[in-house]
Amino acid sequence: MPDISTPNLDYGNMVQAWDVNDALMGGTLYMRQLGEAYLPRWPKEDKDDYKKRLDVATLLPAYEETINQNVGRVFAEPIQLGENVPDALREYAKDVDLEGTRLDVWAQSFFGLAMQYGLSHALVDYPRVDAEQVKTKADEKATGARPYVTMLNPRQVIGWKSKMVSGKVQLTALRIKEVVVEDGDDFGQKKVEQIRYLTPGKVEIYRKYTGAEGQATWALHEEWETSRRDITLVTLYTKRTGFMCGSPPLLNMAMLNIKHWQSQSEQDNILHVARVPILTVFGLEEGQELTIGSSSAASFTDRQKQGLEYVEHTGSSIGAGKESLTDLIEQMRQAGAKLLRTDNTSTKSVDQTSEEKMQEQSPLYTMATSLEDAIDNILQIMAEYIGEKEGGNVDVRTELDVESKEFNPPAALAIQSLRQGGDLRRIDAIKALQKLNLIDADADPDKVLDELLAESASLTEPPPGV
C-alpha cells in the first residue's frame, strides 16, 4: 500500500536548494551544527583540530541580510486596501489568521518565505461548524465563524495532483505535513505529526500509529466534508520552475556565501599559523632532552652545529586569501543586486513603455506585483466564503514605487508645456501626473477628468439672472 507521507518527485528535486537556504538563514551557530555538510574536513586533518576550527568559524550573514533588505523594499509602506474591499474583509484584515496578525504583517512573512524558497503557500480555510446546530447563515454568524488564512512553509506541502480545467491547471489533491500540539495528562503536552489530505469537498487527517508487529503505519484519524468543491490554496511564486515548484531566487548568492564561509575558515586558520612562530631545534644528540621555558636555559656543546631558532610564516598566502575573500564579497553584492536590475531589453512603443513602466520591471518589482495578485486571490476566496461577490484589491507600495514617484519639477513642467501647446491629451497628462505622485495614483483617470471638466464648467457658467 502506498505511503501517504511519500513526497512527490518534484518535491525531492527542490529540497537540496532549500537546505542551503535554511543553513544560511540559521546563522553561525546552525552552520557549526551542520559541520562537514558545509565545512569539509581537510584530508588527514585530525578530528580535534577540525572541531577547534569549526568552533571558531564565523558566518558573514550576506545572504540573510539581502533577503531582509529586499523584503523591506517591497514593504516600504503598509499594504493599502482598495476602496472596493468589503467592510467585512477590512475587519478580517485586522486579524487575518485568527492569531491576531494584521494583513500587512502577515503578508511580509508570506513574501519573506517566497524570497527564501522561490514560493510560499496560503490556505484559506473556514472553521468547522456543527451541521446539527448551524442550519442558517444567521446561526453560522452567531457562532463567530469566519474565514481565515494559514501560511504554509513549502516544506509542508509534500504532495499534490492537478488537472487541466478550461485551460487552467487546477489542484485536485493536496497533502500537507503538519505538527499539532495536544494537551496530555498532568499539564503536559505532546507534539503529534499528521498529514492533512485535501480533495475537493473533503478533508482527511492521517496520523502515524504502531501496528501489532511494531511497524509504523499511517492511518485515517478523522475526516469531514467541506462546503467548497475546490482546494482553496493560493501560491506565491518568486522564481517559478513549474506548477507548485520553485527555486530560491538568490540561490547563486547563497552558494557564494557558503564558499565565503569555507574560505573564511581557511583564512582564519592560516592567520593563526602565521601569528604563532614555530620553535625549531637542530643539532640535538640522540636521547638528549631539552626543556624550554621562561625559567630554564638550553645548553649546547657546539655553538656552530647546535642551537635554537624561531621559524615564522612568510605570510605570502595571507594576502592572496584576503583578496579572495574581498572578491567573494563583491560577487555576492552583485548577485544580490540582480533582483533590482531591469532584465527587459525588448523594443517597445512609447505607449507600451508608458503603460508597463518598463524601467521599473526589475525582478523584485515583478515579485511585488505577484504578491498583490496572491493577496487579491486570498481576499476573493474569503469574500466567497461569506457570500460577497468581490473581495477587492490591494496595493503594495514598494520602495521602487516610492523612488519612481518622487516629485520631479522638470518632468512636471514638460507635461504642462505639452498640454498648453495642445500636443498632449488631457487624460494622458493626468496619467503622467499620477506617475509623478502629483495626483492620487490610485484614482481612476477618467473619473479625475470628469471632475475637472465639471469644475471647469461650473467656473465658466454665468451667475443666475444674467
Beta strands, then each sheet from edge to edge (+ up, - down):
strand 1: 80-81
strand 2: 119-125
strand 3: 148-152
strand 4: 157-165
strand 5: 168-183
strand 6: 189-199
strand 7: 202-210
strand 8: 216-225
strand 9: 233-237
strand 10: 240-242
strand 11: 245-246
strand 12: 278-282
strand 13: 307-311
strand 14: 394-395
sheet 1: 1+ 14-
sheet 2: 3+ 2- 9+
sheet 3: 4+ 5- 6+ 7- 8+
sheet 4: 10+ 11-
sheet 5: 12+ 13-
end
